[in-house]
Amino acid sequence: MDTILGPLYDAVSWIIVQFHSFYSLIFNKDSGAAWGLSIVSLVVLIRICLIPLFVKQIKATRNMQALQPKMKAIQERYKSDRQRQSEEMMKLYKESGTNPLSSCFPILAQSPFFISLYQVLNHIAGGRTVGVMDQALVDSARKAHIFGAPIASKFMDSASKVESLGATLTDVRVVTVIMIVLMSLSQFYTQRQLMTKNVDLTVKTPFMQQQKMLMYVFPIMFAVFGINFPVGVLVYWLTTNVWTLGQQMFVIRRNPTPGSLAFKQRQERLRAKGKLKEDPAEVEARQAAEAARASRQQPKRQTKSKRQGAGAAGTTGTTGHARATAGNGEQTSLEKPEEPGAGKGKQAGGSARGKSGQRKGGPQRPKHPSKK
């Protein structure tokens, strides 16, 4: 391991020494402030160099969110053919220009520096030279304490080892526990902010479930592995989490995912400042919808007795109207003056009615006297 990562040991130790030389002009060269700030500065320098990868990570994450419905459809279509499913997935990634590993690039890029720092601090704890650090610098770093805990000490160290570094086991464990808790909380809040504010809520995808799971898994991982990290490594990782949190807050506020809660909030801010130019058609449609919603009245619920009463009244009114119409029709036909030749028609009509009455068994109408 030392042979493979030797160049990285040299690079990490050289960067720390350069920052230590600068902070020694302000603080005591053997103080925890000088060495602790050197580690923090190492993190800041690495994260600045990783900004291009972070931008790619954001784009890859959004592309993966957009592809989730299509990926789910492919899984359903070829659920019995794993090979065809993989081929279709790779084809989808190629067509969309998405790399599923892009979201892991910043973490993968940090890993060699993280491992190198871990090994450098282990060498310091053992009093051994490493990289460009000579024995004088190693001894100076071993004396440096952060809030009473040596930067090379661990939660699981024995009391005798901690005493050899000029501290007590209680101080080391209190400091490490506080830093592990802060690491876990910062990671949890970072992931929760991503889930609640920067995810398109209109599309429910498996990606959201994965992110929700990571929101709880990462803090547990920090708690488990943190007890085996030196205090200097905890400083490195806590600084990384705080940087990631601030960087994500900036991105969510300035460039949120379309369809997310943060995107709606940004649109409202721009609209309030008059910087958002809306489509007149969209404004008119929204105003019409709001007016229709305001004028809409919900019908009042009636009791059963009222509904039955209304139904009976409607039936009675309809029957009376029909009877009145029939009465008006008879009166009109009786009052209408007879036309020439109408008598024969009436007589024929009367005979027809008489025959009809005989067939139905009804009374026959008497013939007119003049016809005898």
Secondary structure, DSSP 8 states (H G I E B T S, - for coil): -TTTSHHHHHHHHHHHHHHHHHHTTTS-TTSHHHHHHHHHHHHHHHHHHTHHHHHHHHHHHHHHHHHHHHHHHHHHHTTT-HHHHHHHHHHHHHHHT--TTGGGHHHHHHHHHHHHHHHHHHHHHTT--BTTB-HHHHHHHHH-EETTEETT--TT--HHHHHHTT--HHHHHHHHHHHHHHHHHHHHHHHHHHHHHSS-TTS--HHHHHHHHHHHHHHHHHHHHHTTS-HHHHHHHHHHHHHHHHHHHHHHHHS--TTSHHHHHHHHHHHHTT-----HHHHHHHHHHHHHHHH--------HHHHHHHHHHHHHHHHHHHHHHHHHHHHHHHHS---TTHHHHHHHHHHHHHHHHHHHT-------GGG-
